[in-house]
Amino acid sequence: MSQQNVELVTSLQLAPDVDVAELFRDDDMWSELANAVAPFFHPNFESVPPGVPGTEKVHIGLDGLRGAWLGWLEPWLSYRSEIKQAFDAGDRVLLLVQDYGRRERVAEEVKIDGSAVWTVSNGKIARAEFFALRSDAFKAAGLTE
């Protein structure tokens, strides 16, 4: 079952050429995406953006996920993400990604090592935690680097 969890999580990730900033900021694009992926998420799905450990805000539902992303994307003109590795951790899936962001009036993208732990329950996504440090993501997934 856990390989199915990896396949579910990776299948829901956006293609590396998708501008996440544009997608989350545009109401119509967001609505279309949310409708397409809603069947794969628990209605009370939780998303937790990176922050000071123990003080992160938990966002509920897909609209909560959008709110979390909009907060993260505030300084970025464009932003995209590419999966580098996915690790099976039972009911959790650890994703290591390379993010690329560009600020206004800056030609080059900044590279950011990203990571997230996705929790799957009864075949649907129940929680996504995003981490600034990969070591924290490995720990949350119960894995060692």
C-alpha positions in Angstrom: 0.0 0.0 0.0 2.8 2.4 0.7 4.1 2.4 -2.9 0.6 3.4 -3.8 1.0 6.4 -1.4 4.1 7.5 -3.2 2.4 7.2 -6.6 -0.6 9.2 -5.3 1.5 12.0 -3.8 3.8 12.3 -6.8 0.9 12.2 -9.3 -0.6 15.3 -7.5 2.6 17.4 -7.9 2.6 20.1 -10.5 4.8 19.7 -13.6 8.2 21.4 -13.2 7.3 24.0 -15.8 4.1 25.2 -14.1 4.4 28.7 -12.5 3.0 28.0 -9.1 2.8 31.7 -8.3 0.5 32.3 -11.3 -1.6 29.2 -10.6 -2.3 30.1 -6.9 -2.9 33.8 -7.6 -5.3 33.3 -10.4 -8.9 32.5 -9.1 -10.0 30.7 -12.3 -6.8 28.6 -12.5 -7.0 27.8 -8.8 -10.6 26.8 -9.0 -10.0 24.4 -11.9 -7.0 22.8 -10.1 -8.9 22.5 -6.8 -11.9 20.9 -8.5 -9.6 18.4 -10.3 -7.7 17.3 -7.2 -10.4 17.5 -4.5 -11.4 13.8 -4.8 -7.8 12.9 -3.7 -7.8 15.0 -0.5 -9.7 14.6 2.8 -12.1 17.5 3.3 -10.3 18.5 6.5 -6.8 18.1 4.9 -4.2 20.0 6.8 -1.2 21.9 5.3 1.6 23.3 7.4 4.0 25.8 5.8 7.6 26.1 7.0 8.1 28.2 10.1 9.6 28.2 13.5 9.2 24.6 14.8 6.2 24.4 17.1 4.7 27.7 16.0 3.6 26.8 12.4 0.0 27.6 11.5 -2.1 24.7 10.3 -4.3 25.5 7.3 -7.4 23.4 6.7 -8.8 22.2 3.3 -7.6 23.0 -0.2 -8.5 26.7 0.3 -6.2 26.6 3.4 -3.5 25.1 1.2 -3.9 28.0 -1.2 -3.7 30.5 1.6 -0.5 28.9 2.9 1.0 29.0 -0.6 -0.1 32.6 -1.2 1.7 33.6 2.0 4.9 31.8 0.9 4.7 33.2 -2.6 4.3 36.8 -1.6 7.9 37.9 -2.5 8.1 35.8 -5.7 7.1 36.9 -9.2 7.4 33.4 -10.4 7.9 30.0 -8.7 8.1 26.4 -9.8 9.1 23.1 -8.2 10.6 19.9 -9.5 10.6 16.5 -7.7 14.1 15.2 -7.0 13.3 12.2 -4.9 10.3 10.5 -3.2 10.7 8.2 -0.2 8.2 5.7 1.0 7.7 6.0 4.8 4.5 3.9 5.2 1.6 6.2 5.5 3.9 9.1 4.8 5.8 10.2 1.7 8.9 12.3 1.9 9.4 14.5 -1.2 12.7 16.3 -1.8 12.2 19.0 -4.4 14.2 21.7 -6.1 12.3 25.0 -6.1 13.1 27.9 -8.4 11.8 31.4 -7.7 12.3 34.7 -9.3 11.7 38.1 -7.8 10.5 41.2 -9.6 13.3 43.0 -11.6 15.6 40.0 -11.2 16.5 38.0 -14.3 17.9 34.8 -12.7 16.0 32.3 -10.6 17.0 31.4 -7.1 17.3 27.7 -6.3 15.8 26.5 -3.0 16.1 23.0 -1.6 12.6 22.1 -0.6 11.0 19.2 1.3 7.6 18.0 2.4 6.1 15.1 4.2 2.7 14.1 2.9 0.5 11.8 5.0 -2.0 9.5 3.3 -5.0 8.0 5.2 -7.5 5.7 3.6 -6.2 6.4 0.1 -6.5 10.2 0.4 -4.1 13.0 1.3 -4.7 14.0 5.0 -1.8 16.3 5.7 1.2 18.1 4.0 4.0 19.5 6.1 6.6 21.7 4.3 10.1 22.1 5.8 12.9 24.7 5.4 15.4 22.1 6.5 15.6 18.7 4.9 16.8 17.1 8.1 13.6 18.2 9.8 11.6 16.6 7.0 13.5 13.3 7.3 12.9 13.3 11.0 9.1 14.0 10.6 8.9 11.1 8.1 10.7 8.8 10.6 13.6 8.3 8.2 17.3 8.9 8.4 19.2 10.9 5.8 
